[in-house]
C-alpha cells in the first residue's frame, strides 16, 4: 500500500516538474506551462494570468488544485520580455496576447474548447474585465483586480453587464483598498456576476510571498503589501469550486 501511495505521489508531482515552454508570437514568444488532465478525452481547462510581479508559486499551486479536479491548466507568463515592473506594465497589449494563447489552447486535443475558464490574479484580474466580449472564455474568476481603477471614468467603461459567468473575490484588508472599492464595482455590474469578500485578508492572500510594504502607483495610497493567509486561501478555494460546479 505504501508503494502505491508513493507511486501516485510521484505521478502527481511529476506532472508539475516540467519546464517552461513557449508559444511563438511575432518577435517575443510567450512562455507557458501546460498541465494536462490525467483524465482521457477533452476536459475543462483553466487559463491563469499572474499579477504585476510575474509568475510565482501562487499560479502553480492553483494549477495543482485544479488538476486534482481533472482540469487542464495553462499558466501564461505575460511579463517576461515585456515589462519589468509597475512603471511600464501599461505598455503591453494584453488583450492580443490573451487572445493568441487562448486560441492556441482551444486547438489542443486535450481541451474542450467550449469550457475554458479565465482566472486572473491582481493585474490578471483587472485584465479579465476587458475580455468578456473579446476572448469569450466560458467563465471568469477575478481575484483582487484593482477595483479603485475600475471606478475611474476611463476604466469604468469595462464595468458593465457580464455576458459570461464571473466571480469576483477580494480581501477586506487588501492594501489596494479592495474592501472599499470592489463592493462598488460589484454594485455597478449586471448580468452573470457574483462576488465574495474575505474578512482579514490582504493582497496576495492565496500566495506564499510576504512583503510588508512596497511602492506601487496602482494602489490608492501609493504603497502596497503582500499578505499570505491560509484561511483566506481555503475560503477562496471553496468559493471557486462552488462557482465552477455551478457553471459547468
C-alpha positions as a LaTeX table, in Angstrom:
\begin{tabular}{lrrr}
\hline
Residue & $x$ (\AA) & $y$ (\AA) & $z$ (\AA) \\
\hline
Unk1 & 0.00 & 0.00 & 0.00 \\
Unk2 & 2.82 & 2.40 & 0.88 \\
Unk3 & 4.47 & 1.72 & $-2.50$ \\
Unk4 & 1.18 & 2.51 & $-4.31$ \\
Unk5 & 0.79 & 5.79 & $-2.42$ \\
Unk6 & 4.37 & 6.78 & $-3.19$ \\
Unk7 & 3.84 & 5.95 & $-6.86$ \\
Unk8 & 0.69 & 8.09 & $-7.00$ \\
Unk9 & 2.52 & 10.96 & $-5.33$ \\
Unk10 & 5.34 & 10.63 & $-7.85$ \\
Unk11 & 2.92 & 10.68 & $-10.80$ \\
Unk12 & 1.12 & 13.74 & $-9.42$ \\
Unk13 & 4.29 & 15.68 & $-8.68$ \\
Unk14 & 5.94 & 14.70 & $-11.99$ \\
Unk15 & 3.11 & 16.43 & $-13.84$ \\
Unk16 & 4.35 & 19.69 & $-12.31$ \\
Unk17 & 8.06 & 19.11 & $-12.84$ \\
Unk18 & 8.01 & 20.30 & $-16.43$ \\
Unk19 & 10.00 & 23.28 & $-17.62$ \\
Unk20 & 8.64 & 26.40 & $-19.26$ \\
Unk21 & 7.98 & 26.15 & $-22.98$ \\
Unk22 & 6.72 & 28.92 & $-25.23$ \\
Unk23 & 4.17 & 29.82 & $-27.89$ \\
Unk24 & 5.56 & 31.73 & $-30.84$ \\
Unk25 & 4.27 & 35.28 & $-31.01$ \\
Unk26 & 5.99 & 37.54 & $-33.56$ \\
Unk27 & 9.41 & 38.53 & $-32.14$ \\
Unk28 & 8.63 & 37.71 & $-28.48$ \\
Unk29 & 7.49 & 34.17 & $-27.65$ \\
Unk30 & 5.00 & 33.80 & $-24.79$ \\
Unk31 & 6.28 & 31.50 & $-22.00$ \\
Unk32 & 3.74 & 28.92 & $-20.85$ \\
Unk33 & 3.29 & 25.87 & $-18.67$ \\
Unk34 & 0.56 & 23.49 & $-19.80$ \\
Unk35 & $-0.59$ & 20.84 & $-17.33$ \\
Unk36 & $-2.73$ & 18.16 & $-18.95$ \\
Unk37 & $-5.51$ & 16.38 & $-17.11$ \\
Unk38 & $-4.91$ & 12.71 & $-16.41$ \\
Unk39 & $-8.49$ & 12.04 & $-17.49$ \\
Unk40 & $-8.84$ & 10.90 & $-21.11$ \\
Unk41 & $-10.72$ & 12.86 & $-23.73$ \\
Unk42 & $-11.38$ & 16.58 & $-23.92$ \\
Unk43 & $-11.51$ & 18.21 & $-20.50$ \\
Unk44 & $-12.35$ & 21.59 & $-18.99$ \\
Unk45 & $-9.40$ & 23.92 & $-18.67$ \\
Unk46 & $-8.34$ & 26.87 & $-16.52$ \\
Unk47 & $-6.21$ & 29.63 & $-18.05$ \\
Unk48 & $-4.27$ & 31.52 & $-15.34$ \\
Unk49 & $-2.79$ & 35.04 & $-15.62$ \\
Unk50 & $-0.44$ & 36.42 & $-12.95$ \\
Unk51 & $-0.11$ & 39.83 & $-11.33$ \\
Unk52 & 2.42 & 42.63 & $-11.85$ \\
Unk53 & 5.24 & 40.77 & $-10.08$ \\
Unk54 & 5.00 & 37.95 & $-12.60$ \\
Unk55 & 4.58 & 34.22 & $-12.18$ \\
Unk56 & 5.20 & 32.81 & $-8.69$ \\
Unk57 & 4.35 & 29.65 & $-6.75$ \\
Unk58 & 0.83 & 31.04 & $-6.45$ \\
Unk59 & $-0.12$ & 30.17 & $-10.02$ \\
Unk60 & 1.41 & 26.69 & $-9.85$ \\
Unk61 & $-0.38$ & 25.98 & $-6.56$ \\
Unk62 & $-3.66$ & 26.88 & $-8.20$ \\
Unk63 & $-2.72$ & 24.62 & $-11.11$ \\
Unk64 & $-2.24$ & 21.70 & $-8.71$ \\
Unk65 & $-5.57$ & 22.49 & $-7.08$ \\
Unk66 & $-7.46$ & 22.41 & $-10.39$ \\
Unk67 & $-5.51$ & 19.42 & $-11.69$ \\
Unk68 & $-6.83$ & 17.31 & $-8.80$ \\
Unk69 & $-10.32$ & 18.01 & $-10.14$ \\
Unk70 & $-9.34$ & 16.73 & $-13.63$ \\
Unk71 & $-8.83$ & 20.16 & $-15.22$ \\
Unk72 & $-6.16$ & 21.01 & $-17.73$ \\
Unk73 & $-4.33$ & 24.18 & $-16.68$ \\
Unk74 & $-2.42$ & 26.74 & $-18.73$ \\
Unk75 & $-0.19$ & 29.25 & $-16.93$ \\
Unk76 & 0.93 & 32.11 & $-19.16$ \\
Unk77 & 3.81 & 34.49 & $-18.44$ \\
Unk78 & 2.88 & 37.86 & $-19.94$ \\
Unk79 & 5.69 & 39.69 & $-18.12$ \\
Unk80 & 8.98 & 38.14 & $-19.24$ \\
Unk81 & 10.45 & 40.18 & $-22.07$ \\
Unk82 & 7.57 & 42.66 & $-21.98$ \\
Unk83 & 7.75 & 44.71 & $-18.79$ \\
Unk84 & 9.95 & 44.93 & $-15.72$ \\
Unk85 & 7.68 & 46.42 & $-13.07$ \\
Unk86 & 4.72 & 48.65 & $-12.23$ \\
Unk87 & 6.11 & 51.61 & $-14.15$ \\
Unk88 & 5.76 & 50.02 & $-17.61$ \\
Unk89 & 3.10 & 47.31 & $-17.29$ \\
Unk90 & 0.62 & 49.60 & $-19.10$ \\
Unk91 & 2.62 & 49.34 & $-22.34$ \\
Unk92 & 1.73 & 45.71 & $-23.02$ \\
Unk93 & $-1.08$ & 44.76 & $-25.40$ \\
Unk94 & $-2.52$ & 42.12 & $-23.10$ \\
Unk95 & $-5.74$ & 41.52 & $-25.00$ \\
Unk96 & $-3.82$ & 40.42 & $-28.09$ \\
Unk97 & $-1.57$ & 38.12 & $-26.01$ \\
Unk98 & $-4.52$ & 36.53 & $-24.25$ \\
Unk99 & $-6.49$ & 36.09 & $-27.47$ \\
Unk100 & $-3.48$ & 34.44 & $-29.15$ \\
Unk101 & $-2.78$ & 31.98 & $-26.33$ \\
Unk102 & $-6.49$ & 31.31 & $-25.84$ \\
Unk103 & $-6.77$ & 30.25 & $-29.47$ \\
Unk104 & $-3.69$ & 28.03 & $-29.10$ \\
Unk105 & $-5.30$ & 26.41 & $-26.07$ \\
Unk106 & $-8.58$ & 25.73 & $-27.89$ \\
Unk107 & $-6.64$ & 23.86 & $-30.59$ \\
Unk108 & $-5.08$ & 21.36 & $-28.13$ \\
Unk109 & $-6.57$ & 17.85 & $-28.40$ \\
Unk110 & $-6.95$ & 17.52 & $-24.61$ \\
Unk111 & $-9.01$ & 20.71 & $-24.30$ \\
Unk112 & $-12.75$ & 21.19 & $-24.55$ \\
Unk113 & $-12.68$ & 24.49 & $-26.48$ \\
Unk114 & $-16.08$ & 25.47 & $-25.13$ \\
Unk115 & $-15.15$ & 25.00 & $-21.49$ \\
Unk116 & $-12.17$ & 27.24 & $-20.71$ \\
Unk117 & $-12.21$ & 29.39 & $-17.58$ \\
Unk118 & $-10.10$ & 32.53 & $-17.27$ \\
Unk119 & $-8.53$ & 33.08 & $-13.84$ \\
Unk120 & $-6.78$ & 36.38 & $-13.23$ \\
Unk121 & $-4.83$ & 37.36 & $-10.12$ \\
Unk122 & $-4.37$ & 41.07 & $-9.35$ \\
Unk123 & $-3.28$ & 42.57 & $-12.69$ \\
Unk124 & $-4.60$ & 39.40 & $-14.32$ \\
Unk125 & $-7.94$ & 40.01 & $-12.62$ \\
Unk126 & $-8.00$ & 43.59 & $-13.88$ \\
Unk127 & $-7.40$ & 42.36 & $-17.44$ \\
Unk128 & $-10.35$ & 40.00 & $-17.15$ \\
Unk129 & $-12.72$ & 42.96 & $-17.23$ \\
Unk130 & $-11.66$ & 43.64 & $-20.83$ \\
Unk131 & $-12.11$ & 40.11 & $-22.16$ \\
Unk132 & $-15.76$ & 39.17 & $-21.74$ \\
Unk133 & $-16.79$ & 40.03 & $-25.29$ \\
Unk134 & $-13.39$ & 39.62 & $-26.97$ \\
Unk135 & $-11.68$ & 36.38 & $-25.90$ \\
Unk136 & $-15.02$ & 34.85 & $-24.82$ \\
Unk137 & $-13.98$ & 32.43 & $-22.08$ \\
Unk138 & $-16.77$ & 30.35 & $-20.60$ \\
Unk139 & $-16.20$ & 31.63 & $-17.04$ \\
Unk140 & $-14.13$ & 34.32 & $-15.34$ \\
Unk141 & $-12.55$ & 34.15 & $-11.87$ \\
Unk142 & $-11.08$ & 37.53 & $-10.92$ \\
Unk143 & $-9.05$ & 37.90 & $-7.72$ \\
Unk144 & $-8.42$ & 41.35 & $-6.16$ \\
Unk145 & $-8.42$ & 43.12 & $-9.54$ \\
Unk146 & $-7.67$ & 46.73 & $-8.64$ \\
Unk147 & $-11.24$ & 47.91 & $-8.18$ \\
Unk148 & $-10.17$ & 51.50 & $-7.43$ \\
Unk149 & $-9.09$ & 51.87 & $-11.08$ \\
Unk150 & $-12.19$ & 50.18 & $-12.40$ \\
Unk151 & $-14.23$ & 53.05 & $-11.00$ \\
Unk152 & $-12.43$ & 55.89 & $-12.77$ \\
Unk153 & $-14.01$ & 57.50 & $-15.82$ \\
Unk154 & $-11.97$ & 55.66 & $-18.45$ \\
Unk155 & $-11.66$ & 52.17 & $-16.96$ \\
Unk156 & $-15.23$ & 52.34 & $-15.72$ \\
Unk157 & $-16.33$ & 51.64 & $-19.28$ \\
Unk158 & $-15.43$ & 47.97 & $-18.74$ \\
Unk159 & $-17.59$ & 47.68 & $-15.61$ \\
Unk160 & $-20.76$ & 46.63 & $-17.37$ \\
Unk161 & $-23.06$ & 43.70 & $-17.84$ \\
Unk162 & $-21.17$ & 40.41 & $-17.88$ \\
Unk163 & $-22.05$ & 38.09 & $-20.74$ \\
Unk164 & $-20.39$ & 35.06 & $-19.18$ \\
Unk165 & $-20.41$ & 33.92 & $-15.52$ \\
Unk166 & $-17.95$ & 35.96 & $-13.45$ \\
Unk167 & $-16.76$ & 35.51 & $-9.87$ \\
Unk168 & $-15.04$ & 38.45 & $-8.17$ \\
Unk169 & $-13.07$ & 37.71 & $-4.96$ \\
Unk170 & $-11.19$ & 40.17 & $-2.74$ \\
Unk171 & $-9.88$ & 40.59 & 0.79 \\
Unk172 & $-11.44$ & 43.17 & 3.07 \\
Unk173 & $-8.00$ & 44.25 & 4.34 \\
Unk174 & $-6.35$ & 44.48 & 0.93 \\
Unk175 & $-3.75$ & 47.28 & 0.80 \\
Unk176 & $-5.13$ & 48.30 & $-2.60$ \\
Unk177 & $-8.34$ & 49.17 & $-0.73$ \\
Unk178 & $-10.35$ & 46.46 & $-2.46$ \\
Unk179 & $-12.56$ & 46.27 & 0.64 \\
Unk180 & $-13.77$ & 49.79 & $-0.14$ \\
Unk181 & $-13.94$ & 49.75 & $-3.93$ \\
Unk182 & $-14.80$ & 46.18 & $-5.01$ \\
Unk183 & $-18.31$ & 46.31 & $-3.48$ \\
Unk184 & $-18.89$ & 49.49 & $-5.52$ \\
Unk185 & $-17.69$ & 47.76 & $-8.68$ \\
Unk186 & $-19.94$ & 44.80 & $-7.95$ \\
Unk187 & $-22.92$ & 47.15 & $-7.50$ \\
Unk188 & $-22.28$ & 48.63 & $-10.95$ \\
Unk189 & $-22.11$ & 45.26 & $-12.67$ \\
Unk190 & $-25.10$ & 43.43 & $-14.11$ \\
Unk191 & $-25.61$ & 40.04 & $-15.65$ \\
Unk192 & $-23.94$ & 36.80 & $-14.60$ \\
Unk193 & $-21.74$ & 38.12 & $-11.81$ \\
Unk194 & $-21.18$ & 37.27 & $-8.16$ \\
Unk195 & $-18.70$ & 38.47 & $-5.57$ \\
Unk196 & $-17.21$ & 37.41 & $-2.27$ \\
Unk197 & $-15.31$ & 39.45 & 0.29 \\
Unk198 & $-12.98$ & 37.57 & 2.66 \\
Unk199 & $-12.53$ & 39.09 & 6.15 \\
Unk200 & $-9.00$ & 39.83 & 7.42 \\
Unk201 & $-7.45$ & 39.02 & 4.03 \\
Unk202 & $-4.88$ & 41.19 & 2.28 \\
Unk203 & $-3.48$ & 41.33 & $-1.24$ \\
Unk204 & $-1.98$ & 38.08 & $-2.45$ \\
Unk205 & $-3.64$ & 36.09 & 0.33 \\
Unk206 & $-3.52$ & 32.98 & $-1.90$ \\
Unk207 & 0.28 & 33.16 & $-2.33$ \\
Unk208 & 3.25 & 32.35 & $-0.13$ \\
Unk209 & 5.22 & 35.57 & $-0.50$ \\
Unk210 & 5.09 & 38.16 & 2.29 \\
Unk211 & 6.17 & 41.72 & 1.58 \\
Unk212 & 5.38 & 44.23 & 4.33 \\
Unk213 & 5.47 & 47.32 & 2.12 \\
Unk214 & 6.43 & 48.32 & $-1.41$ \\
Unk215 & 5.74 & 51.19 & $-3.78$ \\
Unk216 & 3.05 & 50.73 & $-6.42$ \\
Unk217 & 1.28 & 53.59 & $-8.21$ \\
Unk218 & $-1.71$ & 51.28 & $-8.76$ \\
Unk219 & $-2.51$ & 51.48 & $-5.04$ \\
Unk220 & $-4.67$ & 54.45 & $-3.99$ \\
Unk221 & $-2.10$ & 55.27 & $-1.30$ \\
Unk222 & 0.94 & 54.57 & $-3.49$ \\
Unk223 & 2.01 & 51.77 & $-1.10$ \\
Unk224 & 1.04 & 48.10 & $-1.04$ \\
Unk225 & 1.83 & 44.80 & 0.65 \\
Unk226 & 1.54 & 41.06 & 0.05 \\
Unk227 & $-0.01$ & 39.04 & 2.86 \\
Unk228 & $-0.40$ & 35.25 & 2.57 \\
Unk229 & $-3.32$ & 33.87 & 4.55 \\
Unk230 & $-4.05$ & 30.13 & 4.56 \\
Unk231 & $-7.54$ & 30.54 & 5.98 \\
Unk232 & $-8.49$ & 33.04 & 3.27 \\
Unk233 & $-6.98$ & 30.73 & 0.66 \\
Unk234 & $-9.16$ & 27.84 & 1.82 \\
Unk235 & $-12.27$ & 30.03 & 1.74 \\
Unk236 & $-11.45$ & 31.21 & $-1.77$ \\
Unk237 & $-10.88$ & 27.65 & $-2.98$ \\
Unk238 & $-14.28$ & 26.62 & $-1.74$ \\
Unk239 & $-15.92$ & 29.60 & $-3.45$ \\
Unk240 & $-14.10$ & 28.83 & $-6.69$ \\
Unk241 & $-15.22$ & 25.20 & $-6.66$ \\
Unk242 & $-18.81$ & 26.19 & $-5.96$ \\
Unk243 & $-18.68$ & 28.67 & $-8.83$ \\
Unk244 & $-17.20$ & 26.20 & $-11.33$ \\
Unk245 & $-19.53$ & 23.37 & $-10.38$ \\
Unk246 & $-22.48$ & 25.71 & $-10.70$ \\
Unk247 & $-21.39$ & 26.82 & $-14.19$ \\
Unk248 & $-20.37$ & 23.59 & $-15.91$ \\
\hline
\end{tabular}
